[in-house]
Amino acid sequence: MAKAPNSKADNDLPPEIVALSFEDALRELEDIVDQLESGNVNLDESIDIYTRGTQLKRHCEARLGDARARIDKIIPDGNGGVATEPLDVE
C-alpha cells in the first residue's frame, strides 16, 4: 500500500511511525490501549508505550486529514454534466 505524502504533523515523528500505513498504525494504537487498560504493564513501560501511542495517534490524525483534503464532492455543473468541488466536512 502506498503511503500518503508526508504532512507537517509527521515532521517530528519517528521514521518508523511515519512509514506505517494508517491501518497498521491504528492496529498498533489499539494494542497499546489494550495493554494500558489491562493494568499488567509496569510504570516505566506504561510511560514508554503511552508516548508511542500519542505519536501513533498524531500519525493517524495526519493521515485522516490528508485523506479528507483529497476528497471531492461531485456536483451538477449546470450543463447536464458533473463537476467536482472540495468536500466541506465541517
C-alpha positions in Angstrom: 0.0 0.0 0.0 1.4 3.4 -1.0 1.7 5.8 1.9 0.5 9.3 1.7 2.9 12.2 1.3 4.5 13.4 4.5 2.4 16.0 6.2 3.7 18.7 8.6 2.5 16.6 11.5 4.9 13.8 10.5 8.0 16.0 10.7 8.6 15.3 14.4 7.6 11.7 14.4 10.0 8.8 14.4 10.6 7.5 10.9 9.3 4.0 11.7 5.9 5.5 12.6 5.8 7.8 9.5 6.4 4.7 7.4 3.3 2.9 8.8 0.1 2.8 6.9 -3.0 4.2 8.6 -4.3 0.7 9.2 -1.1 -0.6 10.7 -0.7 2.5 13.0 -4.3 2.2 14.2 -3.9 -1.6 14.9 -0.7 -0.8 17.0 -2.5 2.0 18.8 -5.4 -0.3 19.7 -2.9 -2.9 21.0 -1.3 -0.1 23.2 -4.7 0.9 24.6 -5.4 -2.8 25.4 -2.1 -3.1 27.2 -2.6 0.1 29.2 -6.2 -0.9 30.1 -5.1 -4.3 31.3 -3.0 -2.9 34.1 -0.4 -5.6 33.6 2.3 -3.2 32.5 4.9 -1.7 34.8 5.1 2.1 35.2 8.2 2.7 33.1 6.8 0.5 30.2 3.5 2.3 30.5 5.1 5.7 30.0 7.0 4.4 27.0 4.1 2.8 25.3 1.8 5.8 26.1 4.4 8.0 24.4 4.4 5.8 21.3 0.6 5.8 21.4 0.4 9.6 21.3 2.8 9.5 18.3 0.6 6.9 16.6 -2.5 8.9 17.3 -0.9 12.0 15.7 0.1 9.9 12.7 -3.4 8.6 12.2 -4.9 12.0 12.6 -2.5 13.4 9.9 -3.4 10.5 7.5 -7.1 11.2 8.0 -6.5 14.9 7.5 -4.6 14.2 4.3 -7.4 11.9 3.1 -10.1 14.5 3.9 -8.2 17.1 2.0 -8.2 14.9 -1.1 -11.9 14.1 -1.2 -14.0 15.9 -3.7 -17.8 16.3 -3.9 -19.4 15.6 -7.2 -21.9 18.3 -8.2 -24.0 19.1 -11.3 -22.3 21.6 -13.5 -25.4 23.2 -14.9 -24.8 21.9 -18.4 -26.1 18.4 -17.8 -22.7 17.2 -16.7 -20.9 16.9 -13.5 -18.0 18.8 -11.8 -16.2 18.5 -8.5 -15.5 20.8 -5.7 -13.7 20.3 -2.4 -15.8 18.5 0.2 -16.7 20.7 3.2 -16.8 18.3 6.1 -17.1 20.9 8.8 
